[in-house]
Amino acid sequence: MILVTGGARSGKSAFGEKLAKTRCEQVLYIATSVITDSEMAARVARHKTQRPAHWRTWEGFQQLGDVIRQQVKPGEGVMLECITTLIANLLFEQSGAESPDTLDFAPLEAFIDQQISDLIDASKSCRTPVYIVTNELGMGITPENRLARHFVDIAGRANQRLAAAADEVWLVVSGIGVRIK
């Protein structure tokens, strides 16, 4: 399992894709984004044109451990983009329409933690490389609203677990990747 982290627009996705291209001929690209408006649709379309056309794409953010166990073909690497989008989608889905001011984040984080544990288990048992991209959120100020603070906390703890389990960890800054593990 190879974790690629960095700030927003740091070039981490392109860097992760470059690693995958150099090490894997075929790749299953797991895209965790949900298209909610035309701007997001344009982003997704741009990402699709930047990766090799022969890579397969699976779109979704739930039960990704099962996706890795059941969808990866022999010899095919995996590129998962991205953990923080996955966490945001799971938070939104699991919280329903409840106000962020009244949410009980402990069970939400427990559910996300289970999803991350299953993803780690599947990635570690996968016979081909699994590249996981995530945003490094711990380098900024503490957010002022409750939802954002909990999101940063949950994502930070998930990233720490992923980094501890990873065989390699890369930090990308301004498009330059530095191996930190």
Rosetta blueprint (number, residue, H / E / L):
1 M L
2 I E
3 L E
4 V E
5 T E
6 G E
7 G L
8 A L
9 R L
10 S L
11 G L
12 K H
13 S H
14 A H
15 F H
16 G H
17 E H
18 K H
19 L H
20 A H
21 K H
22 T H
23 R H
24 C L
25 E L
26 Q E
27 V E
28 L E
29 Y E
30 I E
31 A E
32 T L
33 S L
34 V L
35 I L
36 T L
37 D L
38 S H
39 E H
40 M H
41 A H
42 A H
43 R H
44 V H
45 A H
46 R H
47 H H
48 K H
49 T H
50 Q H
51 R L
52 P L
53 A L
54 H L
55 W L
56 R E
57 T E
58 W E
59 E E
60 G L
61 F L
62 Q L
63 Q L
64 L H
65 G H
66 D H
67 V H
68 I H
69 R H
70 Q H
71 Q H
72 V L
73 K L
74 P L
75 G L
76 E E
77 G E
78 V E
79 M E
80 L E
81 E E
82 C L
83 I H
84 T H
85 T H
86 L H
87 I H
88 A H
89 N H
90 L H
91 L H
92 F H
93 E H
94 Q H
95 S H
96 G L
97 A L
98 E L
99 S L
100 P L
101 D L
102 T L
103 L L
104 D L
105 F H
106 A H
107 P H
108 L H
109 E H
110 A H
111 F H
112 I H
113 D H
114 Q H
115 Q H
116 I H
117 S H
118 D H
119 L H
120 I H
121 D H
122 A H
123 S H
124 K H
125 S H
126 C L
127 R L
128 T L
129 P L
130 V E
131 Y E
132 I E
133 V E
134 T E
135 N E
136 E L
137 L L
138 G L
139 M L
140 G L
141 I L
142 T L
143 P L
144 E L
145 N L
146 R H
147 L H
148 A H
149 R H
150 H H
151 F H
152 V H
153 D H
154 I H
155 A H
156 G H
157 R H
158 A H
159 N H
160 Q H
161 R H
162 L H
163 A H
164 A H
165 A H
166 A L
167 D L
168 E E
169 V E
170 W E
171 L E
172 V E
173 V E
174 S L
175 G L
176 I E
177 G E
178 V E
179 R E
180 I L
181 K L
